[in-house]
Amino acid sequence: MAGKAQTAGGTGQETSSSFHILVALFIAAGVIAVVYLTCNEEQQILEEADTSREARWSTGAKTERQECDLFSGRWVYDNVSYPLYEEKRCTYMSDEQTCEQFGRKDLMYQHWRWQPHGCNIPRFNATRLLERLRNKRMVYVGDSLNRGQWYSMVCLVESSIPRHLKSVSHFLNHSLFVFKSYEYNATIEFYWEPMLVESNKDNAYNHSAANRTVRVHAIENHARHWSDADILVFDSYIWWANLKMKVLWGSFGSADGIYKTVKASRAFEMALNTWSDWLEIHISRSKTRLFFVSSSPTHERAAEWGGADGENCYGETEPITREDYSGRSLAPELMRLVKNAIDKLKTRGLTVQFLNITQLSEYRKEAHPTIYKRQWRALTKDQIANPKSYADCAHWCLPGVPDVWNELLYVYLLRN
């Protein structure tokens, strides 16, 4: 009996030991799986949306292949997951883009999601982006449209940060806006430089659209304010959308300055050459990531999308749904100059990602502020009687189209 008892006890101990070993192995396998999934999550998401890869799917027994182009697709109405933030809950917002605050009642413009053909955009995750920006400086450099994209990015990330751990400051007579996340030691900034080089439009608030003059060979006074950035996002388009402008050789106010009137596209080309040369010399290829945003379209002529002659974006409430639609405000010549500059930089070993937001934004004729924004000058009686006469069909309401620009930028920023 004693021998049997001993044998039974030994068997129980062995069974218990085996059970514990199995539990330990199960836990270890779970930990390994979690680590594996965590490490591969980003790669899986980015492969899905990566413009350099092919999206693959099966149709019956045949496997189709199509290149995933983030910038080719359609707008899908989505009032469940969009907007990504609420206008009134964004701590930092421009009165030029708070359309709801200034009386706009139809809010459908906030609920459209961009759906590329053949792939999906990963949902924007503020914490994940801030981790990428930890101890880094990200700077948007450009005009008021780029400033609107900066406001959008700030609204996208700031709700995930406690009030005492964030701030916005202004410097250089409001030419430099700095959003700071103290926990991540990260900044998201905007620097006013509407023409890439020095111009008579360098004052962020005291400038007019008329009589543009540029110093096409002068960039250093601007560039020194963002030369150490880790991420640079440029745009420059709307200020060049003119037939001719003056080019200055010399300093503003100098008696020996030489002025020459040239085609705007030629002046833009010279400015891009100066910009490219500066980047090649001063930018660290191992540190700084570079982006250039394509032209943001205007919707000034309703006849382009089948509306009445003399009308514009005022009163529009729905996007254009024809995927073959292309407006006349694309300024393809200017964008070709940008692409040429980027291609030349690539041969010099410097990569600039081109964010081609033009066509996807062309569809959104209803997403502009029109009259629903702060008016910086008193309206005349004629304007009040004819709202379309002062409707803003160039900038964008927030939440809205610039959020999608930043979602696409987010895909690139997640890449290693």
Stockholm file with secondary structure:
# STOCKHOLM 1.0

chainA/1-416         MAGKAQTAGGTGQETSSSFHILVALFIAAGVIAVVYLTCNEEQQILEEADTSREARWSTGAKTERQECDLFSGRWVYDNVSYPLYEEKRCTYMSDEQTCEQFGRKDLMYQHWRWQPHGCNIPRFNATRLLERLRNKRMVYVGDSLNRGQWYSMVCLVESSIPRHLKSVSHFLNHSLFVFKSYEYNATIEFYWEPMLVESNKDNAYNHSAANRTVRVHAIENHARHWSDADILVFDSYIWWANLKMKVLWGSFGSADGIYKTVKASRAFEMALNTWSDWLEIHISRSKTRLFFVSSSPTHERAAEWGGADGENCYGETEPITREDYSGRSLAPELMRLVKNAIDKLKTRGLTVQFLNITQLSEYRKEAHPTIYKRQWRALTKDQIANPKSYADCAHWCLPGVPDVWNELLYVYLLRN
#=GR chainA/1-416 SS CHHHHHHHHHHHHHHHHHHHHHHHHHHHHHHHHHHHHHHHHHHHHHHHHCTTSEEEEEETTEEEEEECCTTSEEEEECTTTCCSSCGGGCSSCCTTTCTTTTTCCCCGGGGEEEEETTSCCCCCCHHHHHHHTTTCEEEEEESHHHHHHHHHHHHHHHTTSCGGGEEEEEETTTTEEEEEETTTTEEEEEEECTTSSEETTCSSSSCCSSSCEEETTCCHHHHTTTTTCSEEEECCCGGGCSSEEEEEESCTTCTTCEEEEEEHHHHHHHHHHHHHHHHHHHCCTTTCEEEEECCCCCCCCGGGGTCCTTCCSTTCCSCCCCTTCCCSCCCHHHHHHHHHHHHHHHHTTCCEEEECCHHHHHTCTTCSCBTCSCCSSCCCHHHHHCGGGGCBCSSCCSSSHHHHHHHHHHHHHHCC
#=GC SS_cons         CHHHHHHHHHHHHHHHHHHHHHHHHHHHHHHHHHHHHHHHHHHHHHHHHCTTSEEEEEETTEEEEEECCTTSEEEEECTTTCCSSCGGGCSSCCTTTCTTTTTCCCCGGGGEEEEETTSCCCCCCHHHHHHHTTTCEEEEEESHHHHHHHHHHHHHHHTTSCGGGEEEEEETTTTEEEEEETTTTEEEEEEECTTSSEETTCSSSSCCSSSCEEETTCCHHHHTTTTTCSEEEECCCGGGCSSEEEEEESCTTCTTCEEEEEEHHHHHHHHHHHHHHHHHHHCCTTTCEEEEECCCCCCCCGGGGTCCTTCCSTTCCSCCCCTTCCCSCCCHHHHHHHHHHHHHHHHTTCCEEEECCHHHHHTCTTCSCBTCSCCSSCCCHHHHHCGGGGCBCSSCCSSSHHHHHHHHHHHHHHCC
//
